[in-house]
Amino acid sequence: MSLLPSPHLEGKVILVTGGTGSFGTTFVKTVLAEHEPAAVRVYSRDELKQYNLQHELSGDERLRCLIGDIRDAERLRVAMHEVDVVIHAAALKQVPVCEYNPFEAVKTNINGAENVVAAAIANGVRRTLALSTDKAVNPVNLYGATKLAAEKIITQGNAYAGSSPARFATMRYGNVVGSRGSVIPLFKAQARTGELTITDDAMTRFWITLEQAIEFVIGCLDLMQGGEVFIPRIPSMRVKDIADALAPHATRRIIGIRPGEKVHEVLITEDESRRARALGDRYVIYPAWPSWALVHERLGEELPPGFRYASDNNDWWLDAEEIRSMAEPIVAVA
């Protein structure tokens, strides 16, 4: 990946919460390789993953690894000292884990978002961009509900900022190809047995690669004024088409939709589309009450009445060859 220099990365101090996760690790590596930040601070709980990342990027003195939890407000305030940009990627995101541990999900995903906002305001961090998910739209599970609450907290963080230069925005996207819990490594492993398990033949999902997500995040940093929810224009896949592309000769066993799942995912609802715009390769949902700005410039084109951006009504679908190409570098689960 080769990205144009961003004025919000070049010479800047960047902190990534959840910096040793799937997204965080790739983001850190990309920024250090393709840009010239003054420093990149990885903020996460896992010392082993931090050790591995430091070993992999040994010799790059711009990398700083800080042990910490977004539940710890004081530690976050210290970690954000003299930081210019925060990428907030830390979260509990496995649906069954959040359902079984609801108090923990709230502490990390909701209280953690509040702590990120408070620490950024206290330190005058100019740009904080949080990662969200299609599960936050009309949520049917606790994970989605906590991410919806986190989106609202991030947006209204701009109102709390007052005279501080701190500004906050969110990017909301779909399933990341090959991330932890992705169906592709599961199907690759099941293909060896000759049988694939499919929840529902009708199921569809939005898909985005890690590289696309990182490029999108960097573009959002350049566009954000404060309070936006940015959504990439990305393709849909039918789950059964993934199975056909990866294991065309394997048998199929329908196991039924799992608790907390939807048949189709939504990235923009009809209600949200009234304050959303189409802007090139993305959509932008503008805040309903931007009290922090007398004039909040709305870029892009208005969406038609009743517009709904869902994985089943998308105008962009991946074919079998494109699915195989995206899946090729992904390793099967053990």
PAPAKE-78383 format. One line per 2 residues: for each residue x, y, z of C-alpha. Coordinates in steps of 0.05 Angstrom, whole numbers. Example, Ala and Ser with C-alpha at 12.3 -4.5 7.8 and 13.67 -1.06 7.14 Angstrom:
% residues 2
246/-90/156 | 273/-21/143
END
This chain:
% residues 334
0/0/0 | 26/69/-17
-12/129/10 | -4/203/-2
26/240/57 | -26/264/106
-15/330/143 | -47/297/204
6/242/206 | 71/273/181
112/297/240 | 56/282/288
51/239/351 | -2/186/341
-33/141/394 | -70/77/375
-114/45/428 | -119/-30/416
-54/-22/377 | -37/-96/380
-104/-120/350 | -115/-139/278
-129/-68/255 | -82/-34/303
-21/-75/285 | -30/-65/210
-45/9/219 | 19/19/260
62/-17/210 | 31/21/152
40/90/183 | 112/76/202
128/48/132 | 89/97/89
90/162/129 | 137/202/173
104/209/241 | 145/236/299
123/177/341 | 70/122/343
46/101/412 | 14/33/418
-33/30/477 | -58/-40/495
-62/-92/551 | -23/-150/520
51/-147/536 | 67/-209/493
36/-177/431 | 72/-113/445
138/-151/452 | 125/-186/385
109/-120/351 | 171/-87/379
213/-147/356 | 183/-144/286
195/-69/281 | 261/-69/319
304/-10/303 | 246/39/291
255/88/347 | 189/122/331
150/63/361 | 129/69/433
92/12/468 | 50/31/529
15/-21/573 | -53/4/592
-128/-7/590 | -179/43/563
-218/30/627 | -161/66/664
-177/140/655 | -114/165/691
-67/121/650 | -100/145/586
-90/218/605 | -16/204/616
-10/164/551 | -42/221/510
6/275/535 | 29/315/474
-8/270/426 | -35/300/361
-79/243/335 | -115/185/369
-141/124/332 | -189/89/379
-191/16/359 | -194/-18/427
-258/-57/441 | -288/-123/463
-318/-145/397 | -335/-218/399
-411/-223/402 | -415/-285/447
-362/-258/494 | -400/-193/503
-465/-230/515 | -434/-275/568
-395/-217/601 | -442/-157/594
-412/-116/651 | -343/-123/620
-368/-104/551 | -399/-40/580
-336/-23/618 | -291/-29/557
-335/-7/499 | -376/48/533
-337/71/594 | -273/63/553
-300/110/499 | -317/161/553
-246/156/580 | -217/166/511
-258/229/501 | -240/257/569
-166/243/561 | -165/274/491
-199/337/516 | -153/343/576
-92/339/530 | -120/381/472
-114/323/422 | -136/355/357
-163/293/323 | -193/229/352
-222/179/304 | -259/119/333
-273/53/297 | -344/27/297
-383/-28/263 | -446/-44/223
-468/-82/286 | -481/-14/318
-538/0/269 | -605/-24/296
-567/-70/344 | -593/-139/361
-536/-158/408 | -499/-126/466
-436/-115/426 | -475/-74/375
-511/-36/430 | -446/-17/465
-416/6/399 | -477/48/385
-470/81/453 | -395/91/439
-412/126/373 | -458/174/410
-405/188/463 | -352/202/410
-398/249/372 | -420/289/433
-347/292/456 | -343/352/410
-395/388/454 | -356/371/517
-292/398/486 | -313/471/495
-254/516/479 | -207/457/471
-182/443/400 | -202/370/409
-247/342/355 | -278/273/350
-307/230/293 | -324/158/278
-314/110/221 | -365/54/214
-351/-6/170 | -368/-79/157
-333/-145/167 | -257/-144/157
-233/-199/111 | -190/-248/150
-196/-214/218 | -205/-255/281
-273/-290/277 | -278/-281/201
-314/-336/163 | -260/-342/110
-206/-376/153 | -262/-421/181
-285/-442/111 | -214/-454/89
-204/-501/148 | -271/-536/138
-256/-545/64 | -204/-597/84
-259/-639/116 | -305/-635/55
-362/-602/93 | -377/-528/105
-426/-503/157 | -470/-445/134
-516/-407/180 | -566/-384/127
-566/-387/51 | -594/-317/47
-542/-284/92 | -503/-225/64
-447/-183/93 | -406/-121/77
-332/-135/67 | -270/-93/71
-196/-111/74 | -151/-86/129
-111/-46/78 | -175/-12/53
-197/3/124 | -130/37/140
-131/78/76 | -202/99/93
-183/119/164 | -127/164/140
-174/197/90 | -224/210/146
-171/245/187 | -163/294/130
-238/307/122 | -265/308/194
-291/372/224 | -320/339/286
-380/294/298 | -384/257/232
-394/183/222 | -356/162/160
-378/100/121 | -338/70/63
-371/48/-1 | -353/-26/1
-378/-89/-33 | -425/-142/-7
-417/-217/-8 | -467/-273/0
-441/-323/50 | -460/-381/5
-420/-349/-51 | -359/-349/-6
-369/-423/6 | -378/-436/-69
-315/-396/-86 | -270/-428/-33
-296/-500/-33 | -340/-512/-94
-341/-588/-85 | -353/-590/-10
-421/-608/18 | -461/-555/56
-495/-562/123 | -544/-508/144
-537/-497/219 | -584/-438/228
-571/-366/247 | -534/-357/313
-560/-317/371 | -546/-243/362
-536/-248/287 | -575/-214/230
-587/-242/161 | -566/-175/131
-526/-117/160 | -541/-42/152
-491/15/150 | -539/73/140
-612/73/161 | -668/112/127
-669/161/186 | -594/172/184
-594/183/109 | -633/249/119
-569/280/147 | -519/240/106
-482/257/42 | -448/218/-13
-375/239/-19 | -334/201/-70
-315/134/-42 | -353/145/24
-416/168/57 | -415/219/114
-469/222/167 | -468/292/198
-485/304/271 | -557/321/289
-538/374/340 | -469/404/323
-471/455/379 | -395/460/377
-395/493/309 | -437/551/285
-428/528/214 | -415/454/201
-397/450/127 | -434/391/95
-393/363/38 | -418/318/-18
-486/304/-49 | -552/294/-12
-580/223/-12 | -648/207/-41
-708/203/6 | -713/135/40
-641/116/24 | -617/55/62
-548/25/55 | -552/-49/71
-513/-111/52 | -572/-139/14
-590/-77/-28 | -519/-58/-46
-502/-43/-119 | -433/-73/-112
-424/-148/-105 | -360/-190/-108
-358/-248/-157 | -324/-315/-144
-257/-294/-173 | -255/-231/-131
-273/-271/-69 | -217/-320/-82
-168/-263/-94 | -186/-230/-27
-183/-297/9 | -117/-321/-20
-70/-290/33 | -114/-311/91
-91/-371/132 | -141/-424/153
-156/-429/227 | -121/-486/263
END
